[in-house]
Amino acid sequence: MANKFDVISIFPEYMSPLALSLIGKATKAGLVDIAVHDLRDQATDVHHTVDDTPYGGGAGMVMMPEPWGAAIDQVVSNAPNRTHDLVILTPAGEKFSQAMAEELTTCEHIIFACGRYEGIDIRITDYYKSQPNFRVREISIGDYVLNGGEVATLAIMEAIIRLIPGVIGNPASLDEESHSLESEAGLLVEYPSYTKPAEWRGLGVPEVLLSGNHAAIAKWRRDEAIKRTEKLRDLTRE
Ligand code: JBZ
């Protein structure tokens, strides 16, 4: 059974990149089943309203619980007998990581709720957390301001889907990557890469890479990766 993904957004067109490249191929190969839904389809008034002013006052608008509840219940009714992982994108969420991507790769049905405005009425989180067949995660992709959860969803889906068996043609590259994952810092540090030509704009290629000495090449790459890690740690003041 293919991993199922449902994305709910007021801008379903934002998700059109999912038809491209690796994810597009994985969809055509039946490895993943992705559907995107317009939240406004669940609005009940003539203007298809999905937001309202916040209780207690303050700037901005809040997404109403009724259309969200209807949209989530609908995608769940189309995926019976599965457990559902509801991912709510919010700047208040837990920071997304490779470890989280690995965990989410094992989920049979993930629902992404892309908020806009000041976010979704918190009762959506609270209600689905109370449902036995649900796991709810609030996730952020980083400490910067986005206009909504759509771009965060694209990043997270790409990180998850590329880990699904069969999606990446050459699994050796996944294996090599996991070895380069710094377990402690969680940093993906890779050695610098070169390809032809051997000289470009006066810049050459390190001799060791042209030597054919595989042990020496492996050592050089490891040393370079460590240098990069240390430099990055200095920059990020760990
Ligand atoms: C995210 C209200 O919807 C938003 C707004 C900002 C935002 C998200 C959702 S998710 N920023 C992030 O991952 O950083």
py3Dmol code that shows the C-alpha trace and the ligand (Angstrom):
import py3Dmol

protein = """\
ATOM      1  CA  MET A   1       0.000   0.000   0.000  1.00  0.00           C
ATOM      2  CA  ALA A   2       1.488   3.340  -1.110  1.00  0.00           C
ATOM      3  CA  ASN A   3       2.208   6.038   1.454  1.00  0.00           C
ATOM      4  CA  LYS A   4      -0.724   8.446   1.302  1.00  0.00           C
ATOM      5  CA  PHE A   5      -0.395  12.206   1.603  1.00  0.00           C
ATOM      6  CA  ASP A   6      -3.253  14.707   1.732  1.00  0.00           C
ATOM      7  CA  VAL A   7      -2.489  18.424   1.690  1.00  0.00           C
ATOM      8  CA  ILE A   8      -5.141  20.957   2.709  1.00  0.00           C
ATOM      9  CA  SER A   9      -4.569  24.598   1.723  1.00  0.00           C
ATOM     10  CA  ILE A  10      -6.369  27.686   0.462  1.00  0.00           C
ATOM     11  CA  PHE A  11      -3.722  27.784  -2.316  1.00  0.00           C
ATOM     12  CA  PRO A  12      -3.705  24.258  -3.765  1.00  0.00           C
ATOM     13  CA  GLU A  13      -1.756  25.567  -6.809  1.00  0.00           C
ATOM     14  CA  TYR A  14       1.177  26.139  -4.458  1.00  0.00           C
ATOM     15  CA  MET A  15       1.635  22.365  -4.463  1.00  0.00           C
ATOM     16  CA  SER A  16       2.090  22.018  -8.244  1.00  0.00           C
ATOM     17  CA  PRO A  17       5.859  21.332  -7.911  1.00  0.00           C
ATOM     18  CA  LEU A  18       4.875  17.930  -6.477  1.00  0.00           C
ATOM     19  CA  ALA A  19       4.191  16.826 -10.067  1.00  0.00           C
ATOM     20  CA  LEU A  20       7.849  17.385 -11.009  1.00  0.00           C
ATOM     21  CA  SER A  21      11.100  15.484 -10.693  1.00  0.00           C
ATOM     22  CA  LEU A  22      11.520  12.742  -8.123  1.00  0.00           C
ATOM     23  CA  ILE A  23       8.123  13.165  -6.449  1.00  0.00           C
ATOM     24  CA  GLY A  24       6.350  13.245  -9.811  1.00  0.00           C
ATOM     25  CA  LYS A  25       8.102   9.995 -10.793  1.00  0.00           C
ATOM     26  CA  ALA A  26       7.308   8.389  -7.424  1.00  0.00           C
ATOM     27  CA  THR A  27       3.637   9.263  -7.950  1.00  0.00           C
ATOM     28  CA  LYS A  28       3.585   7.791 -11.462  1.00  0.00           C
ATOM     29  CA  ALA A  29       5.319   4.662 -10.151  1.00  0.00           C
ATOM     30  CA  GLY A  30       2.578   4.249  -7.505  1.00  0.00           C
ATOM     31  CA  LEU A  31       5.057   4.600  -4.622  1.00  0.00           C
ATOM     32  CA  VAL A  32       3.158   7.560  -3.198  1.00  0.00           C
ATOM     33  CA  ASP A  33      -0.442   8.720  -3.434  1.00  0.00           C
ATOM     34  CA  ILE A  34      -0.722  12.513  -3.105  1.00  0.00           C
ATOM     35  CA  ALA A  35      -3.921  14.563  -3.116  1.00  0.00           C
ATOM     36  CA  VAL A  36      -4.256  18.319  -2.633  1.00  0.00           C
ATOM     37  CA  HIS A  37      -7.497  19.835  -1.352  1.00  0.00           C
ATOM     38  CA  ASP A  38      -8.843  23.368  -1.375  1.00  0.00           C
ATOM     39  CA  LEU A  39      -9.959  24.312   2.127  1.00  0.00           C
ATOM     40  CA  ARG A  40     -12.488  26.734   0.622  1.00  0.00           C
ATOM     41  CA  ASP A  41     -14.454  23.752  -0.748  1.00  0.00           C
ATOM     42  CA  GLN A  42     -15.508  23.195   2.881  1.00  0.00           C
ATOM     43  CA  ALA A  43     -16.713  26.761   3.509  1.00  0.00           C
ATOM     44  CA  THR A  44     -20.469  27.011   3.857  1.00  0.00           C
ATOM     45  CA  ASP A  45     -21.168  30.657   2.967  1.00  0.00           C
ATOM     46  CA  VAL A  46     -21.438  32.260  -0.475  1.00  0.00           C
ATOM     47  CA  HIS A  47     -18.053  34.002  -0.088  1.00  0.00           C
ATOM     48  CA  HIS A  48     -16.301  30.744   0.943  1.00  0.00           C
ATOM     49  CA  THR A  49     -15.018  32.373   4.119  1.00  0.00           C
ATOM     50  CA  VAL A  50     -12.412  30.387   6.082  1.00  0.00           C
ATOM     51  CA  ASP A  51     -11.172  33.033   8.543  1.00  0.00           C
ATOM     52  CA  ASP A  52     -12.573  35.356  11.188  1.00  0.00           C
ATOM     53  CA  THR A  53     -11.406  37.916  13.765  1.00  0.00           C
ATOM     54  CA  PRO A  54      -9.661  36.597  16.889  1.00  0.00           C
ATOM     55  CA  TYR A  55     -11.532  36.304  20.192  1.00  0.00           C
ATOM     56  CA  GLY A  56      -9.906  38.706  22.620  1.00  0.00           C
ATOM     57  CA  GLY A  57      -9.012  41.110  19.849  1.00  0.00           C
ATOM     58  CA  GLY A  58      -5.700  41.765  18.151  1.00  0.00           C
ATOM     59  CA  ALA A  59      -4.315  42.042  14.652  1.00  0.00           C
ATOM     60  CA  GLY A  60      -4.996  39.648  11.801  1.00  0.00           C
ATOM     61  CA  MET A  61      -7.419  36.838  11.211  1.00  0.00           C
ATOM     62  CA  VAL A  62      -7.682  33.269  12.496  1.00  0.00           C
ATOM     63  CA  MET A  63      -8.698  30.243  10.428  1.00  0.00           C
ATOM     64  CA  MET A  64     -12.083  28.912  11.513  1.00  0.00           C
ATOM     65  CA  PRO A  65     -12.363  25.386  12.947  1.00  0.00           C
ATOM     66  CA  GLU A  66     -15.437  24.281  10.953  1.00  0.00           C
ATOM     67  CA  PRO A  67     -13.885  24.167   7.443  1.00  0.00           C
ATOM     68  CA  TRP A  68     -10.712  22.577   8.838  1.00  0.00           C
ATOM     69  CA  GLY A  69     -12.698  19.920  10.711  1.00  0.00           C
ATOM     70  CA  ALA A  70     -14.768  19.171   7.605  1.00  0.00           C
ATOM     71  CA  ALA A  71     -11.683  18.980   5.360  1.00  0.00           C
ATOM     72  CA  ILE A  72      -9.769  16.679   7.718  1.00  0.00           C
ATOM     73  CA  ASP A  73     -12.785  14.416   8.284  1.00  0.00           C
ATOM     74  CA  GLN A  74     -13.247  14.152   4.528  1.00  0.00           C
ATOM     75  CA  VAL A  75      -9.677  13.018   3.784  1.00  0.00           C
ATOM     76  CA  VAL A  76      -9.904  10.577   6.680  1.00  0.00           C
ATOM     77  CA  SER A  77     -13.125   9.071   5.319  1.00  0.00           C
ATOM     78  CA  ASN A  78     -11.239   8.390   2.077  1.00  0.00           C
ATOM     79  CA  ALA A  79      -8.475   6.534   3.951  1.00  0.00           C
ATOM     80  CA  PRO A  80     -10.299   4.143   6.272  1.00  0.00           C
ATOM     81  CA  ASN A  81      -8.439   1.597   8.407  1.00  0.00           C
ATOM     82  CA  ARG A  82      -5.258   3.663   8.497  1.00  0.00           C
ATOM     83  CA  THR A  83      -3.725   5.603  11.305  1.00  0.00           C
ATOM     84  CA  HIS A  84      -3.516   9.286  10.482  1.00  0.00           C
ATOM     85  CA  ASP A  85      -0.638  11.616  11.196  1.00  0.00           C
ATOM     86  CA  LEU A  86      -1.866  15.208  11.156  1.00  0.00           C
ATOM     87  CA  VAL A  87       0.980  17.648  10.532  1.00  0.00           C
ATOM     88  CA  ILE A  88       0.068  21.240  11.335  1.00  0.00           C
ATOM     89  CA  LEU A  89       2.563  23.768   9.995  1.00  0.00           C
ATOM     90  CA  THR A  90       3.091  26.568  12.466  1.00  0.00           C
ATOM     91  CA  PRO A  91       5.985  28.802  13.555  1.00  0.00           C
ATOM     92  CA  ALA A  92       5.166  27.590  17.084  1.00  0.00           C
ATOM     93  CA  GLY A  93       5.920  24.002  16.104  1.00  0.00           C
ATOM     94  CA  GLU A  94       8.837  21.693  16.753  1.00  0.00           C
ATOM     95  CA  LYS A  95      11.776  22.296  14.397  1.00  0.00           C
ATOM     96  CA  PHE A  96      11.775  19.854  11.485  1.00  0.00           C
ATOM     97  CA  SER A  97      14.794  17.541  11.272  1.00  0.00           C
ATOM     98  CA  GLN A  98      16.153  14.569   9.334  1.00  0.00           C
ATOM     99  CA  ALA A  99      15.208  12.356  12.299  1.00  0.00           C
ATOM    100  CA  MET A 100      11.613  13.533  11.940  1.00  0.00           C
ATOM    101  CA  ALA A 101      11.695  12.855   8.185  1.00  0.00           C
ATOM    102  CA  GLU A 102      12.850   9.294   8.905  1.00  0.00           C
ATOM    103  CA  GLU A 103      10.030   8.794  11.395  1.00  0.00           C
ATOM    104  CA  LEU A 104       7.393  10.230   9.042  1.00  0.00           C
ATOM    105  CA  THR A 105       8.562   7.969   6.200  1.00  0.00           C
ATOM    106  CA  THR A 106       6.993   5.062   8.094  1.00  0.00           C
ATOM    107  CA  CYS A 107       3.542   6.709   8.364  1.00  0.00           C
ATOM    108  CA  GLU A 108       0.770   5.278   6.199  1.00  0.00           C
ATOM    109  CA  HIS A 109      -1.304   8.462   5.928  1.00  0.00           C
ATOM    110  CA  ILE A 110      -0.055  12.007   6.544  1.00  0.00           C
ATOM    111  CA  ILE A 111      -2.357  15.023   6.397  1.00  0.00           C
ATOM    112  CA  PHE A 112      -0.668  18.412   6.035  1.00  0.00           C
ATOM    113  CA  ALA A 113      -2.715  21.349   7.308  1.00  0.00           C
ATOM    114  CA  CYS A 114      -1.304  24.532   5.773  1.00  0.00           C
ATOM    115  CA  GLY A 115      -2.320  27.518   7.830  1.00  0.00           C
ATOM    116  CA  ARG A 116      -2.350  31.116   6.631  1.00  0.00           C
ATOM    117  CA  TYR A 117      -3.028  34.405   8.381  1.00  0.00           C
ATOM    118  CA  GLU A 118      -2.394  34.150  12.137  1.00  0.00           C
ATOM    119  CA  GLY A 119      -2.898  30.406  12.088  1.00  0.00           C
ATOM    120  CA  ILE A 120      -5.640  27.868  12.711  1.00  0.00           C
ATOM    121  CA  ASP A 121      -8.010  27.942  15.711  1.00  0.00           C
ATOM    122  CA  ILE A 122      -6.125  25.845  18.302  1.00  0.00           C
ATOM    123  CA  ARG A 123      -9.180  23.629  18.862  1.00  0.00           C
ATOM    124  CA  ILE A 124      -8.233  21.800  15.631  1.00  0.00           C
ATOM    125  CA  THR A 125      -4.981  20.703  17.293  1.00  0.00           C
ATOM    126  CA  ASP A 126      -6.721  19.901  20.576  1.00  0.00           C
ATOM    127  CA  TYR A 127      -9.611  17.989  19.029  1.00  0.00           C
ATOM    128  CA  TYR A 128      -7.529  15.713  16.787  1.00  0.00           C
ATOM    129  CA  LYS A 129      -5.036  15.085  19.605  1.00  0.00           C
ATOM    130  CA  SER A 130      -7.977  13.626  21.518  1.00  0.00           C
ATOM    131  CA  GLN A 131      -8.886  11.216  18.683  1.00  0.00           C
ATOM    132  CA  PRO A 132      -7.499   7.695  19.149  1.00  0.00           C
ATOM    133  CA  ASN A 133      -6.654   7.012  15.489  1.00  0.00           C
ATOM    134  CA  PHE A 134      -4.686  10.279  15.142  1.00  0.00           C
ATOM    135  CA  ARG A 135      -1.207  11.497  15.902  1.00  0.00           C
ATOM    136  CA  VAL A 136      -0.864  15.278  15.747  1.00  0.00           C
ATOM    137  CA  ARG A 137       2.427  17.087  15.203  1.00  0.00           C
ATOM    138  CA  GLU A 138       2.970  20.833  15.070  1.00  0.00           C
ATOM    139  CA  ILE A 139       6.045  21.467  12.911  1.00  0.00           C
ATOM    140  CA  SER A 140       8.082  24.476  11.746  1.00  0.00           C
ATOM    141  CA  ILE A 141      10.882  24.337   9.176  1.00  0.00           C
ATOM    142  CA  GLY A 142      12.954  27.098  10.729  1.00  0.00           C
ATOM    143  CA  ASP A 143      13.331  30.413  12.443  1.00  0.00           C
ATOM    144  CA  TYR A 144      12.189  32.764   9.728  1.00  0.00           C
ATOM    145  CA  VAL A 145       8.817  34.187   8.809  1.00  0.00           C
ATOM    146  CA  LEU A 146       6.737  32.562   6.072  1.00  0.00           C
ATOM    147  CA  ASN A 147       3.302  33.636   4.890  1.00  0.00           C
ATOM    148  CA  GLY A 148       1.820  30.203   5.400  1.00  0.00           C
ATOM    149  CA  GLY A 149       2.500  26.501   5.690  1.00  0.00           C
ATOM    150  CA  GLU A 150       2.621  25.625   1.977  1.00  0.00           C
ATOM    151  CA  VAL A 151       6.361  26.081   1.382  1.00  0.00           C
ATOM    152  CA  ALA A 152       7.108  24.279   4.657  1.00  0.00           C
ATOM    153  CA  THR A 153       4.930  21.371   3.488  1.00  0.00           C
ATOM    154  CA  LEU A 154       6.836  21.134   0.185  1.00  0.00           C
ATOM    155  CA  ALA A 155      10.154  20.956   2.034  1.00  0.00           C
ATOM    156  CA  ILE A 156       8.920  18.348   4.507  1.00  0.00           C
ATOM    157  CA  MET A 157       7.273  16.176   1.837  1.00  0.00           C
ATOM    158  CA  GLU A 158      10.453  16.166  -0.233  1.00  0.00           C
ATOM    159  CA  ALA A 159      12.524  15.139   2.790  1.00  0.00           C
ATOM    160  CA  ILE A 160      10.086  12.301   3.584  1.00  0.00           C
ATOM    161  CA  ILE A 161       9.345  10.981   0.105  1.00  0.00           C
ATOM    162  CA  ARG A 162      12.977  10.662  -1.001  1.00  0.00           C
ATOM    163  CA  LEU A 163      13.479   8.213   1.907  1.00  0.00           C
ATOM    164  CA  ILE A 164      10.675   5.871   0.777  1.00  0.00           C
ATOM    165  CA  PRO A 165      12.193   2.642  -0.591  1.00  0.00           C
ATOM    166  CA  GLY A 166      12.322   2.696  -4.399  1.00  0.00           C
ATOM    167  CA  VAL A 167      11.953   6.458  -4.776  1.00  0.00           C
ATOM    168  CA  ILE A 168      15.666   7.107  -5.213  1.00  0.00           C
ATOM    169  CA  GLY A 169      17.102   5.075  -8.075  1.00  0.00           C
ATOM    170  CA  ASN A 170      20.508   4.584  -6.460  1.00  0.00           C
ATOM    171  CA  PRO A 171      20.019   3.662  -2.770  1.00  0.00           C
ATOM    172  CA  ALA A 172      23.819   3.762  -2.286  1.00  0.00           C
ATOM    173  CA  SER A 173      23.577   7.549  -2.268  1.00  0.00           C
ATOM    174  CA  LEU A 174      21.125   7.381   0.661  1.00  0.00           C
ATOM    175  CA  ASP A 175      23.520   5.048   2.457  1.00  0.00           C
ATOM    176  CA  GLU A 176      26.479   7.351   1.892  1.00  0.00           C
ATOM    177  CA  GLU A 177      24.387  10.277   3.145  1.00  0.00           C
ATOM    178  CA  SER A 178      23.422   8.547   6.371  1.00  0.00           C
ATOM    179  CA  HIS A 179      27.121   7.878   7.025  1.00  0.00           C
ATOM    180  CA  SER A 180      27.881  11.561   6.525  1.00  0.00           C
ATOM    181  CA  LEU A 181      25.148  12.513   9.017  1.00  0.00           C
ATOM    182  CA  GLU A 182      26.814  13.831  12.152  1.00  0.00           C
ATOM    183  CA  SER A 183      24.824  11.898  14.733  1.00  0.00           C
ATOM    184  CA  GLU A 184      25.412  14.337  17.567  1.00  0.00           C
ATOM    185  CA  ALA A 185      24.903  17.701  15.869  1.00  0.00           C
ATOM    186  CA  GLY A 186      22.435  16.371  13.304  1.00  0.00           C
ATOM    187  CA  LEU A 187      24.351  18.258  10.642  1.00  0.00           C
ATOM    188  CA  LEU A 188      24.602  17.004   7.098  1.00  0.00           C
ATOM    189  CA  VAL A 189      28.191  17.759   6.211  1.00  0.00           C
ATOM    190  CA  GLU A 190      29.555  16.759   2.885  1.00  0.00           C
ATOM    191  CA  TYR A 191      32.966  17.019   1.287  1.00  0.00           C
ATOM    192  CA  PRO A 192      33.487  19.438  -1.639  1.00  0.00           C
ATOM    193  CA  SER A 193      32.859  18.001  -5.103  1.00  0.00           C
ATOM    194  CA  TYR A 194      34.618  18.546  -8.425  1.00  0.00           C
ATOM    195  CA  THR A 195      33.867  17.426 -11.969  1.00  0.00           C
ATOM    196  CA  LYS A 196      35.371  18.091 -15.399  1.00  0.00           C
ATOM    197  CA  PRO A 197      37.131  20.174 -16.616  1.00  0.00           C
ATOM    198  CA  ALA A 198      40.313  19.656 -14.555  1.00  0.00           C
ATOM    199  CA  GLU A 199      40.987  23.367 -14.830  1.00  0.00           C
ATOM    200  CA  TRP A 200      38.299  26.088 -14.898  1.00  0.00           C
ATOM    201  CA  ARG A 201      39.011  29.832 -14.857  1.00  0.00           C
ATOM    202  CA  GLY A 202      42.442  29.146 -13.445  1.00  0.00           C
ATOM    203  CA  LEU A 203      41.102  26.884 -10.694  1.00  0.00           C
ATOM    204  CA  GLY A 204      42.324  23.310 -10.568  1.00  0.00           C
ATOM    205  CA  VAL A 205      41.215  20.104  -8.865  1.00  0.00           C
ATOM    206  CA  PRO A 206      43.064  18.709  -5.797  1.00  0.00           C
ATOM    207  CA  GLU A 207      45.727  16.242  -7.033  1.00  0.00           C
ATOM    208  CA  VAL A 208      44.515  13.501  -4.694  1.00  0.00           C
ATOM    209  CA  LEU A 209      41.186  13.301  -6.549  1.00  0.00           C
ATOM    210  CA  LEU A 210      43.063  12.600  -9.804  1.00  0.00           C
ATOM    211  CA  SER A 211      45.426  10.067  -8.169  1.00  0.00           C
ATOM    212  CA  GLY A 212      43.197   6.993  -8.321  1.00  0.00           C
ATOM    213  CA  ASN A 213      44.266   6.222  -4.733  1.00  0.00           C
ATOM    214  CA  HIS A 214      40.896   5.367  -3.198  1.00  0.00           C
ATOM    215  CA  ALA A 215      42.120   5.242   0.399  1.00  0.00           C
ATOM    216  CA  ALA A 216      43.805   8.638   0.051  1.00  0.00           C
ATOM    217  CA  ILE A 217      40.647  10.062  -1.579  1.00  0.00           C
ATOM    218  CA  ALA A 218      38.448   8.755   1.246  1.00  0.00           C
ATOM    219  CA  LYS A 219      40.780  10.279   3.850  1.00  0.00           C
ATOM    220  CA  TRP A 220      40.908  13.633   2.037  1.00  0.00           C
ATOM    221  CA  ARG A 221      37.100  13.766   1.800  1.00  0.00           C
ATOM    222  CA  ARG A 222      36.703  12.882   5.466  1.00  0.00           C
ATOM    223  CA  ASP A 223      39.209  15.578   6.500  1.00  0.00           C
ATOM    224  CA  GLU A 224      37.445  18.174   4.342  1.00  0.00           C
ATOM    225  CA  ALA A 225      34.037  17.224   5.767  1.00  0.00           C
ATOM    226  CA  ILE A 226      35.410  17.630   9.307  1.00  0.00           C
ATOM    227  CA  LYS A 227      36.915  21.042   8.442  1.00  0.00           C
ATOM    228  CA  ARG A 228      33.541  22.156   7.081  1.00  0.00           C
ATOM    229  CA  THR A 229      31.743  20.885  10.177  1.00  0.00           C
ATOM    230  CA  GLU A 230      34.064  22.804  12.484  1.00  0.00           C
ATOM    231  CA  LYS A 231      33.697  25.972  10.423  1.00  0.00           C
ATOM    232  CA  LEU A 232      29.909  25.629  10.492  1.00  0.00           C
ATOM    233  CA  ARG A 233      29.946  25.061  14.266  1.00  0.00           C
ATOM    234  CA  ASP A 234      31.979  28.256  14.731  1.00  0.00           C
ATOM    235  CA  LEU A 235      29.497  30.160  12.582  1.00  0.00           C
ATOM    236  CA  THR A 236      26.507  28.830  14.501  1.00  0.00           C
ATOM    237  CA  ARG A 237      28.258  29.182  17.935  1.00  0.00           C
ATOM    238  CA  GLU A 238      27.473  25.701  19.211  1.00  0.00           C
TER     239      GLU A 238
END
"""
ligand_1 = """\
14
JBZ
C 6.272 28.196 9.239
C -0.102 30.814 9.696
O 0.550 29.954 8.864
C 1.904 29.915 8.942
C 2.675 31.048 9.010
C 4.034 30.965 9.111
C 4.646 29.732 9.106
C 3.866 28.601 9.003
C 2.489 28.662 8.916
S 4.896 27.233 9.070
N 5.992 29.465 9.232
C 7.620 27.613 9.377
O 7.760 26.428 9.178
O 8.532 28.360 9.699
"""
view = py3Dmol.view(width=600, height=400)
view.addModel(protein, "pdb")
view.setStyle({"model": 0}, {"cartoon": {"style": "trace"}})
view.addModel(ligand_1, "xyz")
view.setStyle({"model": 1}, {"stick": {}})
view.zoomTo()
view.show()
